[in-house]
Amino acid sequence: MTSAPADATRTALLAKMAASRSALLEARNAAMLTDARRKSSFSPANLSALAASAPHVTLLAAILAGALILGPRRIAAVVVRNGLTAWIARTVRRLAGR
C-alpha cells in the first residue's frame, strides 16, 4: 500500500507528464502545418527541383520517351540489359567494399 503523499506526488507527476505531452503534440502539429504550407506544389518552375529529388521519376520519363522513339520492344531490351549490368556492377562494388 502506498501512502497519501506518494499518491499525491504520483498524480502530480502524471498530470505534469500529460500537460507536457499535449504541449509537444501541439508544437509538432504546428511545425507540420508550417512545413506543409512551405512546400510548394508541382509547377513547371520547380521541375528541376523535382527531378533532382526524385531520380527514379526522371529515369521512368527517359524510359517512356525512349519507348516512344525506339518502340517498346527495343527499349525493353535496352532497359533490361543496362539495368542488369548496373545491378551486377553495384553488387560487385558493394561486395568488394566489404
Secondary structure, DSSP 4 states (H G I P E B T S, - for coil): ---HHHHHHHHHHHHHHHHHHHHHHHHHHHHHHHHHHHS----GGGHHHHHHH-HHHHHHHHHHHHHHHH-HHHHHHHHHHHHHHHHHHHHHHHHHT-
